[in-house]
Amino acid sequence: MAPISKIISTLFCGIGSDSNDGRSPSPPPPVLTSDQQHKAATPPHELPALNFAAPLTAPELPKSHPPSVQASDDASSAPLPPATSPAALSPPIAPVPKLRQLVVSEPPSISHYVIPPTPIDPLTASPPPFERPATPSDSRSPAASTSSTPRLYPSSPNLTVTDPRSRSPHRPPRGHHRRSSSTGSRSFRETLNAFAVEGPDGVRSVNHYVLGEVLGRGSYATVEKAIDRETGHAYAIKEFSKRRLRQIAAAEALRRERQADRMNGRGRGRGRGRGRGRGGATSASRILQAAADDPDTAGPDNLDLVKTEVAIMKKVDHPNLASVHEVIDVTSDDALLIMELCEGGPILKLKDGEEVKPYTEEEARLIFRQLVLGIAYLHHNEIIHRDIKPDNALFSDLARTHVKLVDFGVSKFAQTPQPSAMDKPGNLSVAGSPAYMAPELLPSSKKEDEEEEEGLKLEDGKVGYACDVWSLGATLYALVTGRLPFQAEDPIELFRQIREDPVDIPSTVSEPLRNLLTSLLAKSPSARPSVPSLWSDPWLTFNSTDPMPSYEENVSTEIQEPSGEEVDHALAAYRGSAFLAMSAAAKFKGLLNAAMVRRKSEAALAGSSSTDSVEADTKARGGGVMVDSPEMVSSPIASPDLRPSSTSSTPSPSSSRNNLAGRRRPAAREQTTMSSLSISDATSRWTLSTPTSVSGGSAERAKDDEQDEDEDTEMRSRSDSPTPMPASPRQQPRTTDEPREWGGTTAPSAAMDEAGVVKPDEKGGTGAGADVWEDPE
Ligand SMILES: Nc1ncnc2c1ncn2[C@@H]1O[C@H](COP(=O)(O)OP(=O)(O)OP(=O)(O)O)[C@@H](O)[C@H]1O
C-alpha cells in the first residue's frame, strides 16, 4: 500500500517521496531564537527538530500588523521561512468540480463585519469569557499588575465593539477587526453522493480523493491522508463511524437515566451487581447494541457529536485551527470530513506511563503560544474545545513550526446547551481525555459543600473555559517534562490524583514557567487564568520581549453559533440521496440477489414461475444507474457478483412489499443515480469474498434506505419482523485481513461495559475523547 501511495502521489500530485513520507521529515537545521539564554537543546526523541526561526509566530500576523505586536528586532528582521508563509500554508482554492456527482456548493459561511470604531474603555471592552469570583490580583489594573499570570484581559486601545443592541443578551460584546484569513476562502463543499472504489492494486479512492496512509485513529474516527487527484492537493480525510457515535449517545442517555433514577431515589436496593434485573446490564447492552445498529432507536440527538463538530469546523477561521474543505456523507454508516492536512503530526506522542524527551522551554514556548492563539479565538467565540491534548495539536507543515488544533468533536458552544440541574461537578457528561481533564469534571466522592469549600464547585454555564485552561496546562506540562502531570493505571486513582494531588513540577523548570504551570493547573477553576490574560504572561512573552500578536487581531473573525438547522444539516444526510446512492451500490455489489429472491416470492404468490430478467426487476425497483466515471466502469466493483447468497435467500418482508406494490422510483431519480459505496464497503467487497459479506451490508442498508424513504414507520419496527434482516458487515465478525478498524472501539463490549460506561482506556489510556463516564457508586 505504501509504495503504491507514493506512486499515486507522484503521478497525480507531483509530491515527491519525501512529502509522502510526511511523518518522518528531514527538517532543516534549527535556527535558534535571538536570546542566547533560550538556546534550543537537542530535539526530543521521535520528533524532528523544530525550525526555530525567530518569528515563528510571525506567519500569523497580517502585513498591516501594528508595530507594538511585532516580535523583537532580531526576530522581525529575520526572513520568514517559506514553509510558514501564509500563502504557503493556505490550502489552494479547489477548481470547480467535474459534474460527476451531485455537489451542493455553499457560499462562505463566515461573516466579516466592519464596525465603525467606537472608542471604549479597554478594560470593559472584552470581558473575560467566564466570570470568576474576585481574587486579590483582580483588583489590580492590568497595566499595574506585576502578577506572573494577570487575571484580566489585556488592554486593547484599538478595540471596538458591535452595537450592543444587535447583541444577544447571552453573548458578551466582542471586538471586530478584519483579520486576513490564513485559510483563504471559507467556502466548502457538501457532497451528497459519493463513490468509493478500491482498485486491484489496492489503491482506494473516494470521489476524486485518492486515499493514502492512516494518519491517526480516534475514539470514533479514522483519519487518512487523501490527495485530490484533480488538483494534487493533499488533505486529511476523517471517516466518522456513525455507529460508534450512536453507541456513545446511547451510553450517555443511559447514564443520565440512571443518574435521574438515583436522584429520584429509584434504582437503589437492586442488590449487588449493579444493573441486574430490569433496566440493568442485560437491557443496557441491548439498548446500546440497538442504538449502534439502528439510527432510529437512539433518539434525535444520536449524531450530535459529529454534527456539532462539523458545524463548528465549518465556521471557524483561524490560522491555528484546522479548517474543513469538504463534507461527504457516504452512507448511513459513515461520514467523511475532508480537512486541511497537518503533515507534521502531533506535537508530542505521549502514551500513558511513557516518558519522552521533552522540548526545551523555548521550543515549548513557541508551540504553546500557538495553542493559546487558537484557544483564545475559540473562547472569544464562546466555543470550548474540551479535548485539548498533544494528540490534537498538530504541526501543519513538515518543518514542524506551525501548530493547528484539530478535533472539535467534543467542542460545544459555551452557552448551549445550558447544563441541566443534574450537571453538577462530577456528574457532568465528561468529554475529553482523562489525563488532560480538569479536576472539576471528574467524578468525586465528596459532598457538594466540601467541593464548594475547596473551590471545585462549578457555576452553571461556566464550566468549560477553565477546563480548557487546565488542559492547556497539562499539555504544556507534557511538552516541557515529557510526561503527563498525573499518571495511574487505574482511572479512579488517576481521577483522585488529578483532583487532590499537587502537581509535581521538576526543579529544572524556570521560575516564570513554574508560575505559569502552577496557575494553569490550579485545582480550583476560579484560580486559573483566563486565556486572554495569558497575553501578558512573562514566560509566554519572554519577559515582554516577544509579545503575543494583537489579541484583537487574533479574534477578529467573527463567527456565529451554528443554528440548530446548520447542525442538522452539517452532514448532508438526505434520505433521498441515500436511497439513490444505495440503489446504485446495490447494483454494483451484486445485490440483485435480493431482487431475484423477491421475484421468486412474487412468482410464488402469483402462482406462476416468472422468469423475468434481473434487469427488469432492477428497473422495477427504480435502480437505474448511470455510470459516468471511468473508475467505476473499470473498477471490479462495477462488475456485480451475481452469485446467489445464502443470507439473501430470505427476503425482507418490506422489500417484498415494495415490489408487490409495484412501486417505482421517480424517473428523475433514475436519471441522476450515482454509484455510492463507503470506503469500508469498497474494501469489504475485496477482502470479504463470501456471498454473505457481499450481500449483507449495503444490500440491507440500501433496502433500509428505500424503506426509510417511503415507510419510515415500518422501518422502525423492522427489528420486530419475524424474519430477521441479515447482519450488516459491521455486525459480522471481521476477517483478519480486513484493512479497516475503528480505533479499538468496534463493538460495544470493547468500548463500554454492560452498564453503559465507556471504558477510559481505548487509546492507550489517555485518549478517549467524547467518551462518557459514570460516577462511581
Ligand atoms: N487534519 C489532520 N491532519 C493530520 N492528521 C490528523 C488530522 N486530524 C486528525 N489527525 C490525526 O488523527 C488522529 C485522530 O483524529 P481525531 O483526534 O480528530 O479523531 P477523534 O476520533 O475525534 O479523536 P478523539 O478520540 O481524540 O476524540 C489525531 O490524533 C491526529 O494524529
The ligand as a Tripos MOL2 file, in Angstrom:
@<TRIPOS>MOLECULE
LIG
   31    33     1     0     0
SMALL
NO_CHARGES

@<TRIPOS>ATOM
      1 N1         -6.1240   17.3740    9.8290 N.pl3     1 LIG1
      2 C1         -5.3190   16.3760   10.2100 C.ar      1 LIG1
      3 N2         -4.1340   16.1910    9.6190 N.ar      1 LIG1
      4 C2         -3.3050   15.1960   10.0180 C.ar      1 LIG1
      5 N3         -3.5860   14.3090   10.9930 N.ar      1 LIG1
      6 C3         -4.7690   14.4380   11.6160 C.ar      1 LIG1
      7 C4         -5.6950   15.4650   11.2560 C.ar      1 LIG1
      8 N4         -6.7730   15.3510   12.0620 N.ar      1 LIG1
      9 C5         -6.5270   14.3130   12.8640 C.ar      1 LIG1
     10 N5         -5.3360   13.7480   12.6010 N.ar      1 LIG1
     11 C6         -4.7420   12.6010   13.2930 C.3       1 LIG1
     12 O1         -5.7540   11.6520   13.5490 O.3       1 LIG1
     13 C7         -5.8560   11.4290   14.9490 C.3       1 LIG1
     14 C8         -7.3010   11.1870   15.3090 C.3       1 LIG1
     15 O2         -8.0460   12.2940   14.8750 O.3       1 LIG1
     16 P1         -9.1220   12.9480   15.8080 P.3       1 LIG1
     17 O3         -8.4810   13.2950   17.1190 O.co2     1 LIG1
     18 O4         -9.7550   14.0700   15.0960 O.co2     1 LIG1
     19 O5        -10.1190   11.7380   15.9750 O.3       1 LIG1
     20 P2        -11.1820   11.5600   17.1120 P.3       1 LIG1
     21 O6        -11.9060   10.2880   16.9220 O.co2     1 LIG1
     22 O7        -12.0190   12.7820   17.1330 O.co2     1 LIG1
     23 O8        -10.2160   11.5040   18.3710 O.3       1 LIG1
     24 P3        -10.5280   11.6580   19.8860 P.3       1 LIG1
     25 O9        -10.5190   10.2840   20.4320 O.co2     1 LIG1
     26 O10        -9.3830   12.4700   20.4060 O.co2     1 LIG1
     27 O11       -11.8340   12.3450   20.0310 O.co2     1 LIG1
     28 C9         -5.2570   12.6560   15.6170 C.3       1 LIG1
     29 O12        -4.7400   12.3560   16.8870 O.3       1 LIG1
     30 C10        -4.1810   13.0520   14.6240 C.3       1 LIG1
     31 O13        -2.9900   12.3540   14.8910 O.3       1 LIG1
@<TRIPOS>BOND
     1     1     2 1
     2     2     3 ar
     3     2     7 ar
     4     3     4 ar
     5     4     5 ar
     6     5     6 ar
     7     6     7 ar
     8     6    10 ar
     9     7     8 ar
    10     8     9 ar
    11     9    10 ar
    12    10    11 1
    13    11    12 1
    14    11    30 1
    15    12    13 1
    16    13    14 1
    17    13    28 1
    18    14    15 1
    19    15    16 1
    20    16    17 2
    21    16    18 1
    22    16    19 1
    23    19    20 1
    24    20    21 2
    25    20    22 1
    26    20    23 1
    27    23    24 1
    28    24    25 2
    29    24    26 1
    30    24    27 1
    31    28    29 1
    32    28    30 1
    33    30    31 1
@<TRIPOS>SUBSTRUCTURE
     1 LIG1         1 GROUP 0 **** ****
